[in-house]
Amino acid sequence: MLTRGGLVPYVELPLADGDSPVRLSKVMVGPTLHPDLALNAARELLESKSIRCKVELTKTPYRWW
């Protein structure tokens, strides 16, 4: 995916297998310019899919150049 910050590598994963949500132990969010918004968005997405797991911010710093 291409963004204003450059090329962002990603992997698409299904969040449900039919009617059953996938099992995740933890989701790491970031680095991002707006970490609190991204953290809340990830939590809300997972909750909407009935997926319960830890959601944490990465400690990797966000670089803007």
N, CA, C, O and CB atoms as a CASP TS submission, in Angstrom:
PFRMAT TS
TARGET T0000
AUTHOR 0000-0000-0000
METHOD Language model
MODEL 1
PARENT N/A
ATOM      1  N   MET     1       0.855  -1.162   0.000  1.00  0.00           N
ATOM      2  CA  MET     1       0.000   0.000   0.000  1.00  0.00           C
ATOM      3  C   MET     1       0.906   1.230   0.000  1.00  0.00           C
ATOM      4  O   MET     1       1.901   1.272   0.723  1.00  0.00           O
ATOM      5  CB  MET     1      -0.975  -0.005   1.226  1.00  0.00           C
ATOM      6  N   LEU     2       0.564   2.218  -0.799  1.00  0.00           N
ATOM      7  CA  LEU     2       1.330   3.452  -0.874  1.00  0.00           C
ATOM      8  C   LEU     2       0.593   4.548  -0.109  1.00  0.00           C
ATOM      9  O   LEU     2      -0.588   4.798  -0.352  1.00  0.00           O
ATOM     10  CB  LEU     2       1.566   3.870  -2.350  1.00  0.00           C
ATOM     11  N   THR     3       1.303   5.205   0.824  1.00  0.00           N
ATOM     12  CA  THR     3       0.728   6.299   1.599  1.00  0.00           C
ATOM     13  C   THR     3       1.611   7.525   1.448  1.00  0.00           C
ATOM     14  O   THR     3       2.638   7.471   0.771  1.00  0.00           O
ATOM     15  CB  THR     3       0.573   5.910   3.095  1.00  0.00           C
ATOM     16  N   ARG     4       1.224   8.629   2.072  1.00  0.00           N
ATOM     17  CA  ARG     4       2.059   9.832   2.028  1.00  0.00           C
ATOM     18  C   ARG     4       3.411   9.595   2.670  1.00  0.00           C
ATOM     19  O   ARG     4       4.391  10.246   2.308  1.00  0.00           O
ATOM     20  CB  ARG     4       1.358  10.991   2.719  1.00  0.00           C
ATOM     21  N   GLY     5       3.477   8.666   3.622  1.00  0.00           N
ATOM     22  CA  GLY     5       4.729   8.372   4.308  1.00  0.00           C
ATOM     23  C   GLY     5       5.608   7.391   3.563  1.00  0.00           C
ATOM     24  O   GLY     5       6.740   7.139   3.976  1.00  0.00           O
ATOM     25  N   GLY     6       5.109   6.830   2.469  1.00  0.00           N
ATOM     26  CA  GLY     6       5.886   5.879   1.687  1.00  0.00           C
ATOM     27  C   GLY     6       5.147   4.561   1.528  1.00  0.00           C
ATOM     28  O   GLY     6       3.941   4.475   1.758  1.00  0.00           O
ATOM     29  N   LEU     7       5.878   3.555   1.136  1.00  0.00           N
ATOM     30  CA  LEU     7       5.315   2.229   0.926  1.00  0.00           C
ATOM     31  C   LEU     7       5.158   1.517   2.257  1.00  0.00           C
ATOM     32  O   LEU     7       6.101   1.463   3.047  1.00  0.00           O
ATOM     33  CB  LEU     7       6.196   1.405  -0.025  1.00  0.00           C
ATOM     34  N   VAL     8       3.977   0.972   2.514  1.00  0.00           N
ATOM     35  CA  VAL     8       3.687   0.284   3.774  1.00  0.00           C
ATOM     36  C   VAL     8       3.459  -1.199   3.475  1.00  0.00           C
ATOM     37  O   VAL     8       2.468  -1.556   2.838  1.00  0.00           O
ATOM     38  CB  VAL     8       2.438   0.913   4.492  1.00  0.00           C
ATOM     39  N   PRO     9       4.374  -2.068   3.931  1.00  0.00           N
ATOM     40  CA  PRO     9       4.157  -3.500   3.702  1.00  0.00           C
ATOM     41  C   PRO     9       3.071  -4.029   4.640  1.00  0.00           C
ATOM     42  O   PRO     9       2.988  -3.618   5.797  1.00  0.00           O
ATOM     43  CB  PRO     9       5.476  -4.291   3.904  1.00  0.00           C
ATOM     44  N   TYR    10       2.246  -4.938   4.136  1.00  0.00           N
ATOM     45  CA  TYR    10       1.194  -5.506   4.969  1.00  0.00           C
ATOM     46  C   TYR    10       0.800  -6.877   4.432  1.00  0.00           C
ATOM     47  O   TYR    10       1.103  -7.229   3.291  1.00  0.00           O
ATOM     48  CB  TYR    10      -0.034  -4.567   5.022  1.00  0.00           C
ATOM     49  N   VAL    11       0.129  -7.628   5.264  1.00  0.00           N
ATOM     50  CA  VAL    11      -0.401  -8.934   4.894  1.00  0.00           C
ATOM     51  C   VAL    11      -1.870  -8.949   5.284  1.00  0.00           C
ATOM     52  O   VAL    11      -2.210  -8.655   6.429  1.00  0.00           O
ATOM     53  CB  VAL    11       0.393 -10.106   5.587  1.00  0.00           C
ATOM     54  N   GLU    12      -2.744  -9.289   4.343  1.00  0.00           N
ATOM     55  CA  GLU    12      -4.167  -9.393   4.657  1.00  0.00           C
ATOM     56  C   GLU    12      -4.444 -10.721   5.334  1.00  0.00           C
ATOM     57  O   GLU    12      -4.014 -11.772   4.858  1.00  0.00           O
ATOM     58  CB  GLU    12      -5.028  -9.244   3.385  1.00  0.00           C
ATOM     59  N   LEU    13      -5.170 -10.670   6.454  1.00  0.00           N
ATOM     60  CA  LEU    13      -5.550 -11.869   7.185  1.00  0.00           C
ATOM     61  C   LEU    13      -7.058 -11.869   7.389  1.00  0.00           C
ATOM     62  O   LEU    13      -7.628 -10.841   7.753  1.00  0.00           O
ATOM     63  CB  LEU    13      -4.808 -11.953   8.542  1.00  0.00           C
ATOM     64  N   PRO    14      -7.715 -13.006   7.163  1.00  0.00           N
ATOM     65  CA  PRO    14      -9.147 -13.060   7.450  1.00  0.00           C
ATOM     66  C   PRO    14      -9.372 -12.986   8.956  1.00  0.00           C
ATOM     67  O   PRO    14      -8.640 -13.609   9.725  1.00  0.00           O
ATOM     68  CB  PRO    14      -9.780 -14.349   6.868  1.00  0.00           C
ATOM     69  N   LEU    15     -10.377 -12.232   9.377  1.00  0.00           N
ATOM     70  CA  LEU    15     -10.678 -12.116  10.802  1.00  0.00           C
ATOM     71  C   LEU    15     -11.740 -13.113  11.243  1.00  0.00           C
ATOM     72  O   LEU    15     -12.072 -13.192  12.426  1.00  0.00           O
ATOM     73  CB  LEU    15     -11.133 -10.707  11.128  1.00  0.00           C
ATOM     74  N   ALA    16     -12.268 -13.868  10.301  1.00  0.00           N
ATOM     75  CA  ALA    16     -13.250 -14.900  10.647  1.00  0.00           C
ATOM     76  C   ALA    16     -13.139 -16.034   9.635  1.00  0.00           C
ATOM     77  O   ALA    16     -12.816 -15.817   8.467  1.00  0.00           O
ATOM     78  CB  ALA    16     -14.706 -14.317  10.674  1.00  0.00           C
ATOM     79  N   ASP    17     -13.407 -17.226  10.099  1.00  0.00           N
ATOM     80  CA  ASP    17     -13.447 -18.404   9.252  1.00  0.00           C
ATOM     81  C   ASP    17     -14.888 -18.893   9.270  1.00  0.00           C
ATOM     82  O   ASP    17     -15.277 -19.688  10.126  1.00  0.00           O
ATOM     83  CB  ASP    17     -12.437 -19.521   9.740  1.00  0.00           C
ATOM     84  N   GLY    18     -15.667 -18.412   8.323  1.00  0.00           N
ATOM     85  CA  GLY    18     -17.098 -18.684   8.365  1.00  0.00           C
ATOM     86  C   GLY    18     -17.721 -17.877   9.481  1.00  0.00           C
ATOM     87  O   GLY    18     -17.624 -16.650   9.492  1.00  0.00           O
ATOM     88  N   ASP    19     -18.363 -18.557  10.426  1.00  0.00           N
ATOM     89  CA  ASP    19     -18.987 -17.878  11.572  1.00  0.00           C
ATOM     90  C   ASP    19     -18.062 -17.812  12.775  1.00  0.00           C
ATOM     91  O   ASP    19     -18.411 -17.197  13.782  1.00  0.00           O
ATOM     92  CB  ASP    19     -20.274 -18.584  11.961  1.00  0.00           C
ATOM     93  N   SER    20     -16.881 -18.437  12.695  1.00  0.00           N
ATOM     94  CA  SER    20     -15.966 -18.489  13.834  1.00  0.00           C
ATOM     95  C   SER    20     -14.847 -17.460  13.680  1.00  0.00           C
ATOM     96  O   SER    20     -14.157 -17.445  12.661  1.00  0.00           O
ATOM     97  CB  SER    20     -15.374 -19.900  13.981  1.00  0.00           C
ATOM     98  N   PRO    21     -14.659 -16.591  14.696  1.00  0.00           N
ATOM     99  CA  PRO    21     -13.549 -15.632  14.626  1.00  0.00           C
ATOM    100  C   PRO    21     -12.211 -16.355  14.764  1.00  0.00           C
ATOM    101  O   PRO    21     -12.129 -17.418  15.380  1.00  0.00           O
ATOM    102  CB  PRO    21     -13.690 -14.554  15.727  1.00  0.00           C
ATOM    103  N   VAL    22     -11.176 -15.772  14.189  1.00  0.00           N
ATOM    104  CA  VAL    22      -9.845 -16.357  14.316  1.00  0.00           C
ATOM    105  C   VAL    22      -9.351 -16.183  15.744  1.00  0.00           C
ATOM    106  O   VAL    22      -9.869 -15.350  16.488  1.00  0.00           O
ATOM    107  CB  VAL    22      -8.856 -15.713  13.314  1.00  0.00           C
ATOM    108  N   ARG    23      -8.351 -16.968  16.126  1.00  0.00           N
ATOM    109  CA  ARG    23      -7.756 -16.853  17.463  1.00  0.00           C
ATOM    110  C   ARG    23      -6.449 -16.078  17.349  1.00  0.00           C
ATOM    111  O   ARG    23      -5.539 -16.469  16.618  1.00  0.00           O
ATOM    112  CB  ARG    23      -7.514 -18.266  18.103  1.00  0.00           C
ATOM    113  N   LEU    24      -6.373 -14.993  18.072  1.00  0.00           N
ATOM    114  CA  LEU    24      -5.164 -14.175  18.130  1.00  0.00           C
ATOM    115  C   LEU    24      -4.762 -14.027  19.584  1.00  0.00           C
ATOM    116  O   LEU    24      -5.618 -13.921  20.462  1.00  0.00           O
ATOM    117  CB  LEU    24      -5.383 -12.779  17.465  1.00  0.00           C
ATOM    118  N   SER    25      -3.462 -14.019  19.842  1.00  0.00           N
ATOM    119  CA  SER    25      -3.022 -13.796  21.214  1.00  0.00           C
ATOM    120  C   SER    25      -2.698 -12.318  21.455  1.00  0.00           C
ATOM    121  O   SER    25      -2.891 -11.810  22.559  1.00  0.00           O
ATOM    122  CB  SER    25      -1.797 -14.666  21.526  1.00  0.00           C
ATOM    123  N   LYS    26      -2.199 -11.623  20.406  1.00  0.00           N
ATOM    124  CA  LYS    26      -1.838 -10.216  20.588  1.00  0.00           C
ATOM    125  C   LYS    26      -1.777  -9.535  19.230  1.00  0.00           C
ATOM    126  O   LYS    26      -1.392 -10.147  18.233  1.00  0.00           O
ATOM    127  CB  LYS    26      -0.480 -10.077  21.333  1.00  0.00           C
ATOM    128  N   VAL    27      -2.163  -8.260  19.200  1.00  0.00           N
ATOM    129  CA  VAL    27      -2.040  -7.419  18.011  1.00  0.00           C
ATOM    130  C   VAL    27      -1.181  -6.224  18.394  1.00  0.00           C
ATOM    131  O   VAL    27      -1.462  -5.539  19.378  1.00  0.00           O
ATOM    132  CB  VAL    27      -3.450  -6.964  17.464  1.00  0.00           C
ATOM    133  N   MET    28      -0.132  -5.974  17.614  1.00  0.00           N
ATOM    134  CA  MET    28       0.733  -4.817  17.829  1.00  0.00           C
ATOM    135  C   MET    28       0.330  -3.723  16.845  1.00  0.00           C
ATOM    136  O   MET    28       0.169  -3.983  15.653  1.00  0.00           O
ATOM    137  CB  MET    28       2.243  -5.196  17.661  1.00  0.00           C
ATOM    138  N   VAL    29       0.169  -2.508  17.344  1.00  0.00           N
ATOM    139  CA  VAL    29      -0.257  -1.368  16.536  1.00  0.00           C
ATOM    140  C   VAL    29       0.883  -0.376  16.409  1.00  0.00           C
ATOM    141  O   VAL    29       1.549  -0.063  17.396  1.00  0.00           O
ATOM    142  CB  VAL    29      -1.498  -0.688  17.150  1.00  0.00           C
ATOM    143  N   GLY    30       1.114   0.123  15.195  1.00  0.00           N
ATOM    144  CA  GLY    30       2.090   1.186  14.974  1.00  0.00           C
ATOM    145  C   GLY    30       3.320   0.695  14.256  1.00  0.00           C
ATOM    146  O   GLY    30       3.374  -0.455  13.821  1.00  0.00           O
ATOM    147  N   PRO    31       4.287   1.539  14.130  1.00  0.00           N
ATOM    148  CA  PRO    31       4.318   2.945  14.560  1.00  0.00           C
ATOM    149  C   PRO    31       3.401   3.805  13.693  1.00  0.00           C
ATOM    150  O   PRO    31       3.189   3.517  12.515  1.00  0.00           O
ATOM    151  CB  PRO    31       5.759   3.494  14.506  1.00  0.00           C
ATOM    152  N   THR    32       2.869   4.848  14.285  1.00  0.00           N
ATOM    153  CA  THR    32       1.925   5.725  13.593  1.00  0.00           C
ATOM    154  C   THR    32       1.967   7.124  14.188  1.00  0.00           C
ATOM    155  O   THR    32       2.375   7.323  15.333  1.00  0.00           O
ATOM    156  CB  THR    32       0.498   5.157  13.671  1.00  0.00           C
ATOM    157  N   LEU    33       1.542   8.075  13.393  1.00  0.00           N
ATOM    158  CA  LEU    33       1.509   9.470  13.835  1.00  0.00           C
ATOM    159  C   LEU    33       0.478   9.682  14.943  1.00  0.00           C
ATOM    160  O   LEU    33       0.652  10.557  15.792  1.00  0.00           O
ATOM    161  CB  LEU    33       1.202  10.391  12.654  1.00  0.00           C
ATOM    162  N   HIS    34      -0.604   8.879  14.939  1.00  0.00           N
ATOM    163  CA  HIS    34      -1.682   9.014  15.924  1.00  0.00           C
ATOM    164  C   HIS    34      -1.882   7.676  16.637  1.00  0.00           C
ATOM    165  O   HIS    34      -2.840   6.962  16.338  1.00  0.00           O
ATOM    166  CB  HIS    34      -3.010   9.483  15.242  1.00  0.00           C
ATOM    167  N   PRO    35      -1.005   7.327  17.565  1.00  0.00           N
ATOM    168  CA  PRO    35      -1.067   6.003  18.187  1.00  0.00           C
ATOM    169  C   PRO    35      -2.349   5.722  18.962  1.00  0.00           C
ATOM    170  O   PRO    35      -2.848   4.598  18.917  1.00  0.00           O
ATOM    171  CB  PRO    35       0.086   5.840  19.100  1.00  0.00           C
ATOM    172  N   ASP    36      -2.897   6.706  19.671  1.00  0.00           N
ATOM    173  CA  ASP    36      -4.115   6.471  20.446  1.00  0.00           C
ATOM    174  C   ASP    36      -5.308   6.175  19.538  1.00  0.00           C
ATOM    175  O   ASP    36      -6.124   5.304  19.842  1.00  0.00           O
ATOM    176  CB  ASP    36      -4.420   7.681  21.331  1.00  0.00           C
ATOM    177  N   LEU    37      -5.409   6.907  18.416  1.00  0.00           N
ATOM    178  CA  LEU    37      -6.494   6.655  17.470  1.00  0.00           C
ATOM    179  C   LEU    37      -6.357   5.269  16.843  1.00  0.00           C
ATOM    180  O   LEU    37      -7.345   4.550  16.694  1.00  0.00           O
ATOM    181  CB  LEU    37      -6.513   7.733  16.377  1.00  0.00           C
ATOM    182  N   ALA    38      -5.139   4.901  16.478  1.00  0.00           N
ATOM    183  CA  ALA    38      -4.899   3.594  15.866  1.00  0.00           C
ATOM    184  C   ALA    38      -5.184   2.465  16.851  1.00  0.00           C
ATOM    185  O   ALA    38      -5.748   1.438  16.474  1.00  0.00           O
ATOM    186  CB  ALA    38      -3.455   3.499  15.361  1.00  0.00           C
ATOM    187  N   LEU    39      -4.801   2.650  18.094  1.00  0.00           N
ATOM    188  CA  LEU    39      -5.042   1.641  19.125  1.00  0.00           C
ATOM    189  C   LEU    39      -6.543   1.433  19.328  1.00  0.00           C
ATOM    190  O   LEU    39      -7.012   0.296  19.380  1.00  0.00           O
ATOM    191  CB  LEU    39      -4.372   2.055  20.454  1.00  0.00           C
ATOM    192  N   ASN    40      -7.293   2.525  19.443  1.00  0.00           N
ATOM    193  CA  ASN    40      -8.740   2.426  19.613  1.00  0.00           C
ATOM    194  C   ASN    40      -9.410   1.802  18.391  1.00  0.00           C
ATOM    195  O   ASN    40     -10.336   1.003  18.532  1.00  0.00           O
ATOM    196  CB  ASN    40      -9.332   3.803  19.883  1.00  0.00           C
ATOM    197  N   ALA    41      -8.949   2.159  17.199  1.00  0.00           N
ATOM    198  CA  ALA    41      -9.528   1.601  15.972  1.00  0.00           C
ATOM    199  C   ALA    41      -9.291   0.093  15.901  1.00  0.00           C
ATOM    200  O   ALA    41     -10.193  -0.655  15.525  1.00  0.00           O
ATOM    201  CB  ALA    41      -8.931   2.292  14.727  1.00  0.00           C
ATOM    202  N   ALA    42      -8.091  -0.358  16.258  1.00  0.00           N
ATOM    203  CA  ALA    42      -7.796  -1.792  16.247  1.00  0.00           C
ATOM    204  C   ALA    42      -8.662  -2.525  17.261  1.00  0.00           C
ATOM    205  O   ALA    42      -9.199  -3.593  16.966  1.00  0.00           O
ATOM    206  CB  ALA    42      -6.307  -2.042  16.543  1.00  0.00           C
ATOM    207  N   ARG    43      -8.798  -1.961  18.441  1.00  0.00           N
ATOM    208  CA  ARG    43      -9.635  -2.594  19.471  1.00  0.00           C
ATOM    209  C   ARG    43     -11.097  -2.694  19.022  1.00  0.00           C
ATOM    210  O   ARG    43     -11.741  -3.726  19.210  1.00  0.00           O
ATOM    211  CB  ARG    43      -9.545  -1.803  20.791  1.00  0.00           C
ATOM    212  N   GLU    44     -11.610  -1.625  18.433  1.00  0.00           N
ATOM    213  CA  GLU    44     -13.005  -1.625  17.980  1.00  0.00           C
ATOM    214  C   GLU    44     -13.217  -2.612  16.833  1.00  0.00           C
ATOM    215  O   GLU    44     -14.245  -3.288  16.786  1.00  0.00           O
ATOM    216  CB  GLU    44     -13.422  -0.214  17.540  1.00  0.00           C
ATOM    217  N   LEU    45     -12.265  -2.705  15.913  1.00  0.00           N
ATOM    218  CA  LEU    45     -12.376  -3.666  14.815  1.00  0.00           C
ATOM    219  C   LEU    45     -12.420  -5.087  15.350  1.00  0.00           C
ATOM    220  O   LEU    45     -13.281  -5.875  14.960  1.00  0.00           O
ATOM    221  CB  LEU    45     -11.207  -3.506  13.834  1.00  0.00           C
ATOM    222  N   LEU    46     -11.497  -5.414  16.240  1.00  0.00           N
ATOM    223  CA  LEU    46     -11.456  -6.760  16.800  1.00  0.00           C
ATOM    224  C   LEU    46     -12.730  -7.060  17.593  1.00  0.00           C
ATOM    225  O   LEU    46     -13.277  -8.159  17.499  1.00  0.00           O
ATOM    226  CB  LEU    46     -10.220  -6.929  17.697  1.00  0.00           C
ATOM    227  N   GLU    47     -13.196  -6.096  18.365  1.00  0.00           N
ATOM    228  CA  GLU    47     -14.421  -6.287  19.138  1.00  0.00           C
ATOM    229  C   GLU    47     -15.614  -6.530  18.213  1.00  0.00           C
ATOM    230  O   GLU    47     -16.479  -7.353  18.516  1.00  0.00           O
ATOM    231  CB  GLU    47     -14.684  -5.066  20.036  1.00  0.00           C
ATOM    232  N   SER    48     -15.660  -5.813  17.083  1.00  0.00           N
ATOM    233  CA  SER    48     -16.775  -5.987  16.144  1.00  0.00           C
ATOM    234  C   SER    48     -16.786  -7.376  15.523  1.00  0.00           C
ATOM    235  O   SER    48     -17.823  -7.837  15.045  1.00  0.00           O
ATOM    236  CB  SER    48     -16.705  -4.938  15.045  1.00  0.00           C
ATOM    237  N   LYS    49     -15.636  -8.045  15.527  1.00  0.00           N
ATOM    238  CA  LYS    49     -15.515  -9.403  14.991  1.00  0.00           C
ATOM    239  C   LYS    49     -15.518 -10.448  16.102  1.00  0.00           C
ATOM    240  O   LYS    49     -15.268 -11.626  15.846  1.00  0.00           O
ATOM    241  CB  LYS    49     -14.238  -9.532  14.162  1.00  0.00           C
ATOM    242  N   SER    50     -15.800 -10.023  17.340  1.00  0.00           N
ATOM    243  CA  SER    50     -15.824 -10.908  18.523  1.00  0.00           C
ATOM    244  C   SER    50     -14.481 -11.585  18.772  1.00  0.00           C
ATOM    245  O   SER    50     -14.421 -12.742  19.189  1.00  0.00           O
ATOM    246  CB  SER    50     -16.903 -11.974  18.358  1.00  0.00           C
ATOM    247  N   ILE    51     -13.405 -10.846  18.511  1.00  0.00           N
ATOM    248  CA  ILE    51     -12.054 -11.362  18.748  1.00  0.00           C
ATOM    249  C   ILE    51     -11.510 -10.704  20.005  1.00  0.00           C
ATOM    250  O   ILE    51     -11.398  -9.480  20.082  1.00  0.00           O
ATOM    251  CB  ILE    51     -11.111 -11.097  17.522  1.00  0.00           C
ATOM    252  N   ARG    52     -11.172 -11.536  20.995  1.00  0.00           N
ATOM    253  CA  ARG    52     -10.638 -11.032  22.252  1.00  0.00           C
ATOM    254  C   ARG    52      -9.141 -11.350  22.309  1.00  0.00           C
ATOM    255  O   ARG    52      -8.740 -12.513  22.265  1.00  0.00           O
ATOM    256  CB  ARG    52     -11.393 -11.651  23.473  1.00  0.00           C
ATOM    257  N   CYS    53      -8.328 -10.302  22.408  1.00  0.00           N
ATOM    258  CA  CYS    53      -6.886 -10.483  22.545  1.00  0.00           C
ATOM    259  C   CYS    53      -6.276  -9.174  23.035  1.00  0.00           C
ATOM    260  O   CYS    53      -6.938  -8.137  23.069  1.00  0.00           O
ATOM    261  CB  CYS    53      -6.241 -10.929  21.193  1.00  0.00           C
ATOM    262  N   LYS    54      -5.006  -9.242  23.413  1.00  0.00           N
ATOM    263  CA  LYS    54      -4.288  -8.034  23.812  1.00  0.00           C
ATOM    264  C   LYS    54      -4.055  -7.167  22.586  1.00  0.00           C
ATOM    265  O   LYS    54      -3.775  -7.672  21.499  1.00  0.00           O
ATOM    266  CB  LYS    54      -2.941  -8.383  24.502  1.00  0.00           C
ATOM    267  N   VAL    55      -4.172  -5.865  22.767  1.00  0.00           N
ATOM    268  CA  VAL    55      -3.849  -4.903  21.715  1.00  0.00           C
ATOM    269  C   VAL    55      -2.879  -3.909  22.337  1.00  0.00           C
ATOM    270  O   VAL    55      -3.220  -3.216  23.295  1.00  0.00           O
ATOM    271  CB  VAL    55      -5.147  -4.183  21.138  1.00  0.00           C
ATOM    272  N   GLU    56      -1.667  -3.842  21.788  1.00  0.00           N
ATOM    273  CA  GLU    56      -0.620  -3.004  22.365  1.00  0.00           C
ATOM    274  C   GLU    56       0.014  -2.117  21.306  1.00  0.00           C
ATOM    275  O   GLU    56      -0.005  -2.433  20.117  1.00  0.00           O
ATOM    276  CB  GLU    56       0.447  -3.867  23.033  1.00  0.00           C
ATOM    277  N   LEU    57       0.576  -0.999  21.759  1.00  0.00           N
ATOM    278  CA  LEU    57       1.349  -0.123  20.878  1.00  0.00           C
ATOM    279  C   LEU    57       2.779  -0.636  20.779  1.00  0.00           C
ATOM    280  O   LEU    57       3.359  -1.077  21.772  1.00  0.00           O
ATOM    281  CB  LEU    57       1.328   1.341  21.392  1.00  0.00           C
ATOM    282  N   THR    58       3.337  -0.578  19.590  1.00  0.00           N
ATOM    283  CA  THR    58       4.731  -0.941  19.414  1.00  0.00           C
ATOM    284  C   THR    58       5.630   0.105  20.069  1.00  0.00           C
ATOM    285  O   THR    58       5.247   1.268  20.196  1.00  0.00           O
ATOM    286  CB  THR    58       5.068  -1.090  17.920  1.00  0.00           C
ATOM    287  N   LYS    59       6.793  -0.301  20.472  1.00  0.00           N
ATOM    288  CA  LYS    59       7.766   0.647  21.035  1.00  0.00           C
ATOM    289  C   LYS    59       8.669   1.221  19.947  1.00  0.00           C
ATOM    290  O   LYS    59       9.520   2.067  20.220  1.00  0.00           O
ATOM    291  CB  LYS    59       8.619  -0.038  22.117  1.00  0.00           C
ATOM    292  N   THR    60       8.477   0.757  18.718  1.00  0.00           N
ATOM    293  CA  THR    60       9.245   1.285  17.600  1.00  0.00           C
ATOM    294  C   THR    60       8.826   2.737  17.367  1.00  0.00           C
ATOM    295  O   THR    60       7.632   3.010  17.246  1.00  0.00           O
ATOM    296  CB  THR    60       9.034   0.423  16.312  1.00  0.00           C
ATOM    297  N   PRO    61       9.764   3.662  17.302  1.00  0.00           N
ATOM    298  CA  PRO    61       9.399   5.064  17.139  1.00  0.00           C
ATOM    299  C   PRO    61       8.872   5.362  15.744  1.00  0.00           C
ATOM    300  O   PRO    61       9.275   4.734  14.765  1.00  0.00           O
ATOM    301  CB  PRO    61      10.589   5.946  17.433  1.00  0.00           C
ATOM    302  N   TYR    62       7.968   6.324  15.669  1.00  0.00           N
ATOM    303  CA  TYR    62       7.436   6.792  14.395  1.00  0.00           C
ATOM    304  C   TYR    62       8.399   7.826  13.841  1.00  0.00           C
ATOM    305  O   TYR    62       8.737   8.792  14.525  1.00  0.00           O
ATOM    306  CB  TYR    62       5.997   7.385  14.554  1.00  0.00           C
ATOM    307  N   ARG    63       8.841   7.631  12.612  1.00  0.00           N
ATOM    308  CA  ARG    63       9.753   8.598  11.981  1.00  0.00           C
ATOM    309  C   ARG    63       9.017   9.338  10.889  1.00  0.00           C
ATOM    310  O   ARG    63       8.352   8.726  10.054  1.00  0.00           O
ATOM    311  CB  ARG    63      11.013   7.897  11.406  1.00  0.00           C
ATOM    312  N   TRP    64       9.130  10.637  10.893  1.00  0.00           N
ATOM    313  CA  TRP    64       8.532  11.466   9.861  1.00  0.00           C
ATOM    314  C   TRP    64       9.633  12.308   9.237  1.00  0.00           C
ATOM    315  O   TRP    64      10.221  13.173   9.885  1.00  0.00           O
ATOM    316  CB  TRP    64       7.393  12.362  10.436  1.00  0.00           C
ATOM    317  N   TRP    65       9.894  12.041   7.984  1.00  0.00           N
ATOM    318  CA  TRP    65      10.915  12.832   7.304  1.00  0.00           C
ATOM    319  C   TRP    65      10.487  13.202   5.936  1.00  0.00           C
ATOM    320  O   TRP    65      11.229  13.872   5.217  1.00  0.00           O
ATOM    321  CB  TRP    65      12.211  12.098   7.240  1.00  0.00           C
TER
END
